[in-house]
């Protein structure tokens, strides 16, 4: 009898503990669910991923943002180089829209705006005059379409000829200011077993071709696809590319190299020159005084004057998708993220860590820019003409899928220049 009594007491105790345990578990579960429901998740994507010079700084800043905004989670899907554009276009096409994203000016962002995929920020910025006034007013025009402001310009970029000055000094090669001098430099470096120009046949490699278009056509023509001479100068630039290939200006593996391999070739002093953008400065150690930047050499038969520079906005133009902006649960969070991304503090951090030049006014921060960024500022100040990146005035997809893909065949003489250009036009190159 006593034994049965003890068994009954034990069973009762276990049951009581089980009920308490269930109650606690249910309460905890309810608490977790409530917190998860209150937390907003934003998907962010830009080309500042992978081995990009701004990737690490971006990740650090996004972590700082979520630490200060515990009700927001950021999923950073940024990708490097050629992987970025197909990813973001596929996301929008499939309805998997990013919430906040970075994209350079050009045909792709215009197409998204025309399709109603991008939020109109005009009223938002008018309601926040202090925020709006922090941007250089001259740059807001690049993200304004039909009088409406869609993006916030953050990153100023330029393209130029980066040179390993120590190699020029070693082989007594004059710094080229004209195309003829560039060809002479190619000959000397070839004779000494140095690859003259680190070039590859991917979209990033065609910064060389872009600069040729800009220097040959000049601003008025290069930025106006409807100009009657537009095609003439594109084809002329292809002819000069072909000539450089024929005199051995490029690596033997130019048609198979990745962008990273091309960049490394220059950084490891295996190549004397590379045409790159200002963002490339972040890949060069601050204490390396052997690398220099110069204006791309001028052409005697070009429309642009000496010291012309490809100059404009980079991928650091930030947008909010219209779907997110119309979502009551996400709108306020996305605006908070945009304010953080384009703040003076964030711009100053990118400037300090990567040498990035910003559309945001950070003069009060007195940034100690590295040597090459200071040289970039000097080149900008001494430029006689700015030309926007040529690929931002035509259809970017056709540029990459037809012109970039077809360039190796043109260089080898397997495809006529006229044939490649006409194919690009038929595919919609001039639709912008």
N, C-alpha and C positions, 0 to 999 in steps of 0.2 A: 504494500500500500504506500509506504514511504517512498519507495523507488518510483512508483507511478506519479507521485506528487512532484518529485524532482524533475521527472521527464516533462510533465505538463508545464512546470515553471520555465524550464529551458526552452521549450517550444514557444511559449508565450514571449519570452525575451527575444528570441531570434526573430519572431514575427514583428515585434515592436521595432527592433533595430532595422529590419527590412523596410518597414513603412517609413521610418525616419530617413533611411538612406534614399528611398524613392523620392521622398519629399524634397530632400536637399538636391538630388540630381535634377529633378524637374525644375526647381527654382534656378539652379545654375544654368541649365539648358535655356530656360526662358531669358535669363540675364544675358548670356552669350548671343542668343538670337537677336535680342534687342540692340546690342552693340553693333552686331554685324549689319543690321538693317540701317542703322544710323550712319555707317561708314560709306562714303561715296568712293567708288573706284573709277579712276580716269585713265584711259589708254593714251599714251603719248608716243609719237614717232617723229623722228627726224633722221637726217643723214649723219648725225653726230654719234655714231656707234662704232663698235669694233675697234680698229686701229686708228680711227680719226683722232686728230690732235686735241679735239674738244670733248671726247667721249668721257674721259675720267672726271673732268671738271663738271660736266653735265650731271653725271651720276652722283657726285658728291653734293651738288646743289639740290637735286631732287630729293636726296635723303634728308637734307637739312629742311626742305619744305615740309616733308611728311612728319618730321619730328616736331615742327612748329604748328602743324595742322593735323592733329591726330585723328580728325574725322575724315581725312582724305587719304586714299591709297593710290599711288602712281605706279602703273605698269609701263615701264620704259621699253619700247620695242624698236628703238633706234637701230639703224643698220648702216654699215659703211659702204661707200662707193656705189658700184653698179647694182647692188642688191636692193637699195632703198626705193627707187622709183617704181619698179615692178610690184613691190610689196604694197606700197600705199595705193597704187592704182587698182590693184586687185582687191584690196580691202574695201575701197569705195564702190567698186563695181559689184561686189558681192553683198553689199549692205552691212559689212563689218566695219563701219566708219570709226576712225580714231576720234577721240574726243578733242584733243588739242594736238596740233601738228605743225612742223616746220616745213616750208617749201619755198624754193627760189621763185622769183617772178618768171613768167613765161606761159607757154601754151597750156601746160597741164593745170596750173592753178586757175587760169582763165576758163578752161573747160569745166572745172569743178564748180566755179562760181556761176557760170551760165546754167549749169544743171541744178542749181539751188542747193548744193551740198555744203556751202560755206556760209557761216553766219555774217550778217551785215553788222559791223561794229560802229557805224557812224554815230548813232544816238548814244551808245555807251561812252564813247570818247568825248562827245559834247557834254555829257553829264559829269565827266571827269577831266576838266580843263588842265589841272596840274599834271596829271598823267600824260595827257596828249602833248603838253608843252615840253615834256622831257625828251621828245624825239626831235631830231633835226627835221624841220618842216620840208626841206627840199627832198627828203627821202620818202615822205608819205605819199608822194605822187605815184611811186612804183607799186603801191598796194591799193591804189584807188582806181576803181573802174566805174565809168559813167557817173562820176561824182560821188560814189559811195565808197566808204573805207571798209575793207574786208580784212586786211592783215596789219600786223604791227611790225615795222621794219626794225631789226635789231643788229644785224651783222653787215658791215660794209666789207666788200671784197674787191680785190684787184687781181689781175693776172700779169705776169711779167716773166722775164728770162732769169732764172736762177743760175748762177755760175759758180763753179769751184775755182775761185780766184787763184788758189795756190797752184793749180794745174796750168792756168794761163801764165802765171809767173814762171813756173818751172820750164815751160817750153817756149817762153818768150812770145806768147800769142797776144796781139792787140785785142782789147775788149771791143767786140763788134757793135757798131752803131748803124751799119747798113747791111743789106742782104749780101752784098758782094763781100764785105768783111766777114760775115758769118760763114760764107762758103770757104773763104781762105782759112778760117779757124778749123773748119771741118777737115780740110786737107792736112793741116799740120798735126792735128790730134790723131788722125788716121795713120799718118806716117810714124807716129810714136806709140802706136798700140793702145790708144785711149779712145773709148767710144765717144764720139762727139756729142750726140744728143740722146738722152734717155727718153725714148718714145715707144709707146705700144699702141696697138690698134683697138683699144677700148675707148669708151666715151671720154674718160679722163685724159687719155693720151692725146685726144684731138684738141686739147687746149692750144697746142702748136698750130693746128689748122685754123682754129678760131682767131688767134692773133694775126695770122696771115690775112684772113678775111678782113679783119678790122683795119689793119695797116694798108691794105690794098684798096678797100672800098671807101674807107672813111665813115664818119658818123652818119651823115645824111643817107647814104646808100645802105650801109650795113644794118641800120635800124629800120629800114623800110623795104620789106619784101616786095611791095608793089612797084618799086622803082624800076624803070626799064633796064637799068644796068646791073641790077641785083645779081642775076644769074651769071653775067659776064665775069664779075669779080669772084664769085664762088668757084667758077671753073678755072679762073686764073690762079687762085690759091691752090687748087688741086694740082695744077701744072707745076707750081713751085715745090709742092710736097713731093711730087714725082721726081723732080730734079734732085732734091736733097737725098732721096732714097737711092737714086742712081749713083751719086758720088760717095755713098757709104756713110751718110750722117747718122744712121740708126743702128741699133743692135741687131745682130743676126736673128735673135729670137723675138724680134719686135711683134710678130704676129701671134705669139703664144704666151707672152708675159702677162702676169697679173699687174694690177696697179701697184700693189705692195712691192712686187719684185722690181718694177721700174723705179719707184721711189728709192728703194734700197740701193739700186745700182748707182744712183747719183750720190746718195749719202755716204756710200763706201768708196767714193772717189774712182769708181770704175767708168764713170761718164763725166764729161766736162760741163755739160749744160742740161737743163730740163726746163720746160715751160710749165709753170705751176701757178697756183693761186696763193693769196696771202695766208690762207689757212695752213699752208705747208710749212710756214715759219715755225709752228709749234713742234715740228719734228726735228728741228735743228737745235742742238744744245746751246744754251745761252753763252757758254764760254768758247764756242767755236767761231773764230774770227776768219775762217778760210772761205766761207760762203758769202756771196754778195748777190744783190738783185739789181738788174738794169732794165730799162725800157726795151721792148722787143725792137730789133733792128728795122729801120725804115726801108721801103722799096723806092727805087728811083722812078718807077712807073706807077706808084701808089697815089691815092687821093689824100691820104692822111699825112699830116706833117710829122717830122721827127718828134720823139717824145710823146707819142700817142699811147694811151693806156686803156686796156679793157678794164672797166670799172663799174660797179653796181652793187646789188644786194646778193647775199648768199642764201644758204638754206635756212639761216636764222631769221626768217620772216615767219611770224607765228600767227596761226589761225585757229578758230574754233569751228567745229562742224556745226551746221545748222540743226542737225538732229539733237546734239548735246545742248545747244543754246535754247532750244525749245522744250527741253526736259526740265521740269521744275526741280527735280532732285539733283540735277547736275550743273545747271546754269551758274549758280553762285560759286560752286567749287571751281568750275572751269575759269571763271573770271579771276578768282583768287590766284590760280596757277598762272594765268597770263600776266597778272600784275607782278607776280614774283619773277617770272622768266624775263620780263622786260624792265625790271627795276634798275635803278642806278647802281644798287649794291651788287646785283647779279652781273651787270655789264662790267663793273669794276673788277669783279672776281675773274671773269673770263679774260679781261685785258691783262691782269696781273699774271695769270697762270698760263695763258696761251698766246698772248700778244694780239688777241682779236681787236679789230677796230670796230667801234660800235656807233650805231645811229643815235644812241642815247647819250645825252650830254653828261659826261663824267669828268669835266674839267676840274671840279672841286676836289677830286680824289688824287690829283697830281700823280698819276700812274708813272712809275719808272719803267717805261717800255724797254724791251730788249733792243739790241743793236739793229737787228733786221727790221723790226717793226718801225723803228725810227727812220730807217732807210726807206721803208715803204711810204711813210708820211712825206719824206723829202721828194720821192718820185712823184707822188700825187700833186704836191705843191708845184713841181716843175713841169707837170704835164701840160701840153699845149691843146690836147683834145682828149675827151673821154668818150669811149664807145661802149655801150652796154654789151654784155656777153652775147655774141651773135646767135647762140642756140636758144636764147630767150625770146627771139623775135620770129622764130619759125616753129613748126610743129616738132616738139622734142622727141616724140616717138619715132617719127620718120627720120629725124637726124640720127638717132641711135641705131634704128633697125635697117636703114637703107644706106645713108652716107657713111656712118662709122663702119658698118659691116662690109660695105663695098670698097672702102679705101684700100685695103691690101691688094685687091685685084687691080685697082687703078695704078698703084705704085709698081706692081710687077708688069704692067702693060697688058694684062689679060682682060681688062675692061676699059673701054673708051671713056674718057672724062665726060663727054657729051651724053653718052648712054646712061652713066650713073646719075648725073644731075637730072636728066629728063625723067628717069624712073622715080627719083625722089619727088619731083614736081607732080607726077601722076599720082603718087601715093599720098599727096597732100602736104608737102613740105611748106608751102606758102600759106596754108590755112592756119591762121593764128588769131 
